[in-house]
Structures are given as structure tokens and as C-alpha cells.
Amino acid sequence: MIKVRAFSHTAVRVSDAERAKSFYENVLGLKQIRRPNFRFGGAWYGVGGNQIHLISSEKREGGIDPLGPHIALEVEDFDEAKRTLEEQGIEYLEAPSNMAGRQLWLLDPDGNTIELRKES
């Protein structure tokens, strides 16, 4: 069984990053936090101990979409989480290790994307 340690963030897809940033900053009053230099646009905002990630991307049809809307959960043991998914025959995508830690994405039974992560 995967042991979830904490809620990390929720991510939303945006079509216009600048328009979305204006809304999140000027309407909701959120402050941007540091974000890795990804190849796609967006912004990260701190909300208490959690985060909202804006991701500028086109909708992908079918399969697991790491750039689409998702919730992210911090796990206690990344390798154990991966083993559990494999044992249960659950498909996932794994990102190469990076400065944001280790990440993998899977779909729940209704097709919602979930990110399991372990900070480095």
C-alpha cells in the first residue's frame, strides 16, 4: 500500500499564462513562489503549506497527461509506491529525477490524473 505523507499541490491547465497570473495575483491576491525553469509557461503560488500550479499547455487526448489538471501527493517511500503500482498492474509515467524531486503520474478509475512525488 502506498503511504501518502502530505498533500503537495493541485495543478490547473491555463490557455493564457499571463491572463491567468493576473487573475490569481490581482483577484485572489496570491503571491508567486519559485518555480523550476520548465519548457512550458505557468506559475506557482503558495497557499498555506500547499501550492497551486498553473500550467500553460494544450489538452492532450487519451492517456496520462502530466501537464493537465492533477492533484499531487507527497509519498513516504517513492520506490515502494512505484512497486505497489507495478504489483497492482496500474500504468504510470515517471519523470526523470530533477530539482523538483521524483515524480510519477497515474490515472484514478475515473481518469483523473494523480501525481505521486518525493521531494529531493
N, CA, C and O of each residue as an XYZ file, in Angstrom:
480
protein
N       0.848     -1.184      0.000
C       0.000      0.000      0.000
C       0.889      1.241      0.000
O       1.908      1.292      0.689
N       0.492      2.221     -0.771
C       1.224      3.485     -0.832
C       0.908      4.295      0.415
O      -0.252      4.397      0.815
N       1.928      4.866      1.026
C       1.737      5.702      2.215
C       1.890      7.167      1.824
O       2.989      7.640      1.537
N       0.761      7.872      1.819
C       0.756      9.298      1.497
C       1.106     10.062      2.757
O       0.509      9.859      3.814
N       2.087     10.947      2.628
C       2.576     11.736      3.756
C       1.880     13.090      3.856
O       1.612     13.574      4.956
N       1.586     13.706      2.694
C       1.012     15.054      2.722
C       0.432     15.405      1.358
O       0.787     14.809      0.341
N      -0.462     16.380      1.360
C      -0.943     16.976      0.118
C       0.129     17.953     -0.334
O       0.631     18.730      0.478
N       0.486     17.931     -1.595
C       1.539     18.804     -2.114
C       0.962     20.000     -2.860
O       1.159     21.149     -2.463
N       0.240     19.713     -3.955
C      -0.300     20.809     -4.768
C      -1.422     20.312     -5.652
O      -1.641     19.112     -5.815
N      -2.119     21.274     -6.214
C      -3.064     20.987     -7.289
C      -2.603     21.791     -8.499
O      -2.096     22.903     -8.357
N      -2.781     21.230     -9.671
C      -2.356     21.907    -10.894
C      -3.565     22.105    -11.796
O      -4.431     21.237    -11.905
N      -3.603     23.260    -12.438
C      -4.677     23.556    -13.373
C      -4.064     23.973    -14.705
O      -3.026     24.633    -14.751
N      -4.732     23.569    -15.789
C      -4.277     23.941    -17.126
C      -4.816     25.331    -17.438
O      -5.976     25.635    -17.160
N      -3.958     26.177    -18.022
C      -4.382     27.514    -18.430
C      -4.044     27.708    -19.907
O      -3.043     27.185    -20.397
N      -4.888     28.466    -20.610
C      -4.664     28.718    -22.033
C      -3.828     29.965    -22.272
O      -3.177     30.087    -23.310
N      -3.841     30.892    -21.322
C      -3.085     32.138    -21.436
C      -2.446     32.398    -20.076
O      -3.115     32.858    -19.151
N      -1.150     32.102    -19.952
C      -0.475     32.194    -18.663
C      -0.527     33.607    -18.070
O      -0.742     33.765    -16.868
N      -0.335     34.614    -18.891
C      -0.328     35.992    -18.373
C      -1.705     36.390    -17.838
O      -1.805     37.009    -16.778
N      -2.748     36.041    -18.557
C      -4.118     36.338    -18.103
C      -4.408     35.597    -16.798
O      -4.988     36.163    -15.872
N      -3.999     34.322    -16.731
C      -4.229     33.528    -15.523
C      -3.450     34.102    -14.340
O      -3.988     34.204    -13.237
N      -2.193     34.474    -14.560
C      -1.386     35.050    -13.471
C      -2.029     36.333    -12.954
O      -2.061     36.571    -11.747
N      -2.534     37.153    -13.857
C      -3.200     38.389    -13.444
C      -4.389     38.078    -12.538
O      -4.588     38.750    -11.525
N      -5.175     37.073    -12.891
C      -6.325     36.692    -12.075
C      -5.874     36.195    -10.696
O      -6.372     36.670     -9.675
N      -4.941     35.246    -10.662
C      -4.525     34.661     -9.389
C      -3.838     35.686     -8.483
O      -3.933     35.591     -7.259
N      -3.156     36.652     -9.071
C      -2.460     37.662     -8.275
C      -3.344     38.860     -7.933
O      -3.359     39.309     -6.787
N      -4.082     39.382     -8.918
C      -4.840     40.616     -8.712
C      -6.254     40.402     -8.193
O      -6.821     41.310     -7.585
N      -6.831     39.243     -8.411
C      -8.170     38.957     -7.903
C      -8.076     38.157     -6.604
O      -8.709     38.505     -5.607
N      -7.276     37.074     -6.622
C      -7.166     36.226     -5.426
C      -6.081     36.693     -4.457
O      -6.040     36.248     -3.310
N      -5.214     37.576     -4.908
C      -4.181     38.127     -4.038
C      -3.055     37.157     -3.709
O      -2.376     37.334     -2.697
N      -2.838     36.139     -4.534
C      -1.777     35.166     -4.265
C      -0.428     35.706     -4.718
O      -0.351     36.529     -5.631
N       0.627     35.238     -4.075
C       1.997     35.634     -4.401
C       2.712     34.458     -5.055
O       2.636     33.322     -4.587
N       3.405     34.757     -6.146
C       4.168     33.711     -6.824
C       5.310     33.219     -5.946
O       5.898     33.974     -5.172
N       5.606     31.932     -6.089
C       6.764     31.340     -5.425
C       7.703     30.808     -6.515
O       7.328     30.707     -7.683
N       8.906     30.477     -6.113
C       9.924     29.982     -7.041
C       9.436     28.733     -7.775
O       8.823     27.844     -7.183
N       9.719     28.689     -9.067
C       9.316     27.578     -9.935
C      10.514     27.182    -10.790
O      11.220     28.055    -11.294
N      10.760     25.883    -10.963
C      11.858     25.484    -11.851
C      11.662     26.045    -13.255
O      10.545     26.397    -13.632
N      12.724     26.128    -14.016
C      12.687     26.662    -15.370
C      12.220     25.574    -16.340
O      13.027     24.958    -17.036
N      10.910     25.350    -16.371
C      10.336     24.347    -17.262
C      10.269     24.882    -18.692
O      10.400     26.085    -18.918
N      10.064     23.982    -19.652
C       9.950     24.364    -21.056
C       8.547     24.837    -21.402
O       8.273     25.125    -22.567
N       7.657     24.924    -20.434
C       6.289     25.380    -20.675
C       5.985     26.511    -19.702
O       6.585     26.599    -18.631
N       5.053     27.373    -20.081
C       4.707     28.523    -19.262
C       3.872     28.152    -18.054
O       3.338     27.047    -17.955
N       3.773     29.097    -17.143
C       2.952     28.893    -15.961
C       3.498     29.653    -14.773
O       4.380     30.500    -14.914
N       2.977     29.349    -13.618
C       3.408     29.984    -12.375
C       3.010     29.092    -11.210
O       2.077     28.296    -11.314
N       3.722     29.232    -10.105
C       3.383     28.519     -8.871
C       3.035     29.548     -7.800
O       3.638     30.618     -7.724
N       2.047     29.199     -6.972
C       1.609     30.065     -5.880
C       1.570     29.269     -4.589
O       1.124     28.122     -4.570
N       2.039     29.882     -3.508
C       1.952     29.263     -2.200
C       0.623     29.613     -1.553
O       0.188     30.765     -1.573
N      -0.013     28.602     -0.979
C      -1.278     28.798     -0.254
C      -1.135     28.003      1.042
O      -1.287     26.782      1.046
N      -0.843     28.697      2.136
C      -0.540     27.989      3.372
C       0.672     27.111      3.145
O       1.680     27.576      2.613
N       0.595     25.851      3.539
C       1.686     24.920      3.312
C       1.570     24.177      1.990
O       2.338     23.249      1.735
N       0.625     24.569      1.148
C       0.379     23.875     -0.120
C       0.628     24.824     -1.291
O       1.039     25.969     -1.106
N       0.371     24.327     -2.489
C       0.633     25.138     -3.667
C      -0.448     24.935     -4.727
O      -1.125     23.908     -4.771
N      -0.584     25.963     -5.589
C      -1.363     25.875     -6.822
C      -0.375     26.079     -7.956
O       0.376     27.054     -7.960
N      -0.370     25.163     -8.920
C       0.498     25.272    -10.082
C      -0.353     25.573    -11.312
O      -1.281     24.827    -11.625
N      -0.039     26.658    -12.005
C      -0.661     26.964    -13.281
C       0.234     26.390    -14.365
O       1.441     26.635    -14.364
N      -0.335     25.633    -15.288
C       0.433     25.011    -16.355
C      -0.168     25.416    -17.695
O      -1.328     25.125    -17.984
N       0.631     26.085    -18.500
C       0.192     26.502    -19.823
C       0.473     25.364    -20.797
O       1.625     25.081    -21.125
N      -0.601     24.713    -21.258
C      -0.428     23.581    -22.172
C      -1.715     23.324    -22.942
O      -2.801     23.734    -22.533
N      -1.563     22.643    -24.050
C      -2.704     22.211    -24.857
C      -3.239     20.910    -24.287
O      -2.472     20.100    -23.767
N      -4.527     20.701    -24.376
C      -5.130     19.454    -23.903
C      -4.667     18.299    -24.777
O      -4.673     18.382    -26.006
N      -4.268     17.224    -24.117
C      -3.842     16.011    -24.808
C      -4.973     15.004    -24.757
O      -5.650     14.878    -23.736
N      -5.179     14.299    -25.833
C      -6.252     13.301    -25.871
C      -5.736     11.948    -25.408
O      -4.706     11.469    -25.882
N      -6.454     11.344    -24.487
C      -6.159      9.978    -24.040
C      -4.867      9.850    -23.250
O      -3.937     10.637    -23.424
N      -4.821      8.870    -22.399
C      -3.619      8.561    -21.642
C      -3.347      9.522    -20.496
O      -4.138     10.417    -20.202
N      -2.222      9.309    -19.871
C      -1.807     10.112    -18.717
C      -1.167     11.398    -19.225
O      -0.273     11.362    -20.070
N      -1.626     12.528    -18.709
C      -1.128     13.841    -19.140
C      -0.559     14.600    -17.945
O      -1.319     15.242    -17.219
N       0.766     14.548    -17.716
C       1.363     15.250    -16.578
C       1.175     16.765    -16.606
O       1.274     17.419    -15.568
N       0.903     17.330    -17.790
C       0.727     18.780    -17.891
C      -0.723     19.201    -17.747
O      -1.034     20.390    -17.814
N      -1.606     18.243    -17.549
C      -3.015     18.547    -17.373
C      -3.367     18.734    -15.902
O      -2.502     18.618    -15.035
N      -4.632     19.021    -15.622
C      -5.066     19.184    -14.232
C      -4.774     17.908    -13.435
O      -5.018     16.796    -13.902
N      -4.250     18.094    -12.233
C      -3.961     16.949    -11.368
C      -3.827     17.389     -9.921
O      -3.659     18.571     -9.621
N      -3.905     16.405     -9.033
C      -3.557     16.645     -7.637
C      -2.249     15.919     -7.393
O      -1.984     14.885     -8.008
N      -1.430     16.454     -6.501
C      -0.131     15.851     -6.210
C      -0.058     15.509     -4.730
O      -0.413     16.308     -3.863
N       0.412     14.304     -4.471
C       0.531     13.800     -3.109
C       1.982     13.422     -2.835
O       2.623     12.742     -3.636
N       2.479     13.867     -1.706
C       3.832     13.516     -1.262
C       3.764     12.132     -0.629
O       2.928     11.893      0.241
N       4.634     11.216     -1.054
C       4.644      9.866     -0.503
C       5.849      9.677      0.414
O       6.870     10.351      0.274
N       5.706      8.743      1.355
C       6.806      8.459      2.278
C       7.968      7.779      1.570
O       9.125      8.134      1.795
N       7.669      6.798      0.713
C       8.701      5.990      0.067
C       8.369      5.870     -1.422
O       7.458      5.136     -1.806
N       9.109      6.590     -2.244
C       8.825      6.638     -3.676
C       8.962      5.265     -4.326
O       8.104      4.855     -5.108
N      10.039      4.556     -4.002
C      10.259      3.245     -4.613
C       9.167      2.252     -4.222
O       8.751      1.433     -5.042
N       8.706      2.320     -2.991
C       7.613      1.440     -2.549
C       6.317      1.787     -3.275
O       5.558      0.893     -3.647
N       6.060      3.075     -3.479
C       4.863      3.490     -4.221
C       4.914      2.939     -5.642
O       3.915      2.430     -6.151
N       6.058      3.039     -6.270
C       6.229      2.535     -7.636
C       6.035      1.020     -7.678
O       5.359      0.504     -8.568
N       6.620      0.314     -6.726
C       6.462     -1.141     -6.644
C       5.003     -1.526     -6.487
O       4.530     -2.465     -7.127
N       4.287     -0.795     -5.629
C       2.869     -1.081     -5.394
C       2.072     -0.935     -6.687
O       1.244     -1.787     -7.006
N       2.318      0.136     -7.426
C       1.610      0.334     -8.694
C       1.906     -0.804     -9.659
O       1.003     -1.311    -10.324
N       3.161     -1.201     -9.735
C       3.538     -2.299    -10.636
C       2.876     -3.608    -10.216
O       2.378     -4.350    -11.063
N       2.866     -3.896     -8.913
C       2.247     -5.127     -8.413
C       0.759     -5.164     -8.721
O       0.201     -6.233     -8.967
N       0.112     -3.998     -8.708
C      -1.322     -3.941     -8.954
C      -1.652     -3.718    -10.432
O      -2.819     -3.576    -10.797
N      -0.620     -3.688    -11.277
C      -0.833     -3.540    -12.716
C      -1.370     -2.182    -13.118
O      -2.088     -2.067    -14.111
N      -1.026     -1.138    -12.349
C      -1.504      0.217    -12.645
C      -0.464      0.944    -13.483
O       0.692      1.076    -13.081
N      -0.885      1.411    -14.649
C       0.003      2.133    -15.561
C       0.388      3.479    -14.953
O      -0.422      4.128    -14.290
N       1.632      3.890    -15.185
C       2.090      5.198    -14.712
C       3.153      5.737    -15.655
O       3.731      4.996    -16.449
N       3.402      7.040    -15.557
C       4.511      7.700    -16.241
C       5.454      8.203    -15.162
O       5.013      8.730    -14.141
N       6.747      8.042    -15.384
C       7.733      8.530    -14.417
C       8.579      9.607    -15.063
O       9.031      9.461    -16.199
N       8.791     10.690    -14.331
C       9.644     11.773    -14.811
C      11.086     11.458    -14.437
O      11.335     10.806    -13.423
N      12.038     11.917    -15.248
C      13.437     11.788    -14.826
C      13.627     12.585    -13.535
O      12.990     13.621    -13.346
N      14.493     12.108    -12.653
C      14.764     12.854    -11.412
C      15.231     14.253    -11.789
O      16.001     14.431    -12.733
N      14.753     15.246    -11.035
C      15.135     16.629    -11.297
C      15.166     17.403     -9.995
O      15.024     16.824     -8.918
N      15.350     18.701    -10.091
C      15.448     19.509     -8.875
C      14.135     19.560     -8.099
O      14.121     19.982     -6.943
N      13.043     19.139     -8.711
C      11.755     19.102     -8.005
C      11.552     17.759     -7.313
O      10.518     17.545     -6.680
N      12.525     16.846     -7.423
C      12.400     15.542     -6.783
C      12.006     14.474     -7.781
O      12.216     14.617     -8.985
N      11.434     13.405     -7.262
C      10.996     12.283     -8.103
C       9.481     12.359     -8.239
O       8.778     12.653     -7.271
N       8.976     12.091     -9.455
C       7.547     12.217     -9.730
C       7.083     11.096    -10.638
O       7.809     10.641    -11.523
N       5.850     10.661    -10.396
C       5.184      9.794    -11.346
C       3.710     10.131    -11.352
O       3.169     10.641    -10.371
N       3.057      9.837    -12.489
C       1.651     10.171    -12.665
C       0.871      8.923    -13.028
O       1.373      8.045    -13.730
N      -0.362      8.851    -12.543
C      -1.260      7.746    -12.844
C      -2.674      8.287    -12.937
O      -2.937      9.436    -12.582
N      -3.579      7.450    -13.417
C      -4.988      7.837    -13.507
C      -5.788      7.084    -12.464
O      -5.546      5.903    -12.214
N      -6.752      7.777    -11.850
C      -7.678      7.082    -10.955
C      -8.727      6.384    -11.827
O      -8.700      6.549    -13.046
N      -9.643      5.615    -11.249
C     -10.616      4.876    -12.071
C     -11.491      5.748    -12.966
O     -12.049      5.250    -13.944
N     -11.627      7.051    -12.652
C     -12.443      7.939    -13.484
C     -11.607      8.772    -14.446
O     -12.133      9.673    -15.100
N     -10.317      8.483    -14.542
C      -9.466      9.188    -15.487
C      -8.854     10.476    -14.980
O      -8.278     11.226    -15.768
N      -8.960     10.761    -13.676
C      -8.330     11.946    -13.092
C      -6.850     11.652    -12.848
O      -6.492     10.570    -12.383
N      -6.004     12.616    -13.164
C      -4.564     12.422    -13.015
C      -4.130     12.710    -11.585
O      -4.519     13.712    -10.985
N      -3.308     11.800    -11.053
C      -2.726     11.939     -9.722
C      -1.217     11.871     -9.867
O      -0.689     10.983    -10.538
N      -0.530     12.802     -9.242
C       0.928     12.787     -9.200
C       1.353     12.280     -7.827
O       0.873     12.760     -6.800
N       2.243     11.320     -7.824
C       2.882     10.869     -6.580
C       4.305     11.384     -6.646
O       4.978     11.229     -7.664
N       4.771     12.001     -5.557
C       6.072     12.667     -5.590
C       6.839     12.485     -4.298
O       6.259     12.217     -3.246
N       8.133     12.633     -4.390
C       9.011     12.625     -3.227
C      10.029     13.735     -3.462
O      10.812     13.686     -4.411
N      10.008     14.728     -2.594
C      10.942     15.849     -2.718
C      12.357     15.337     -2.509
O      12.595     14.411     -1.734
N      13.298     15.965     -3.225
C      14.699     15.547     -3.070
C      15.358     16.279     -1.928
O      16.536     16.057     -1.649
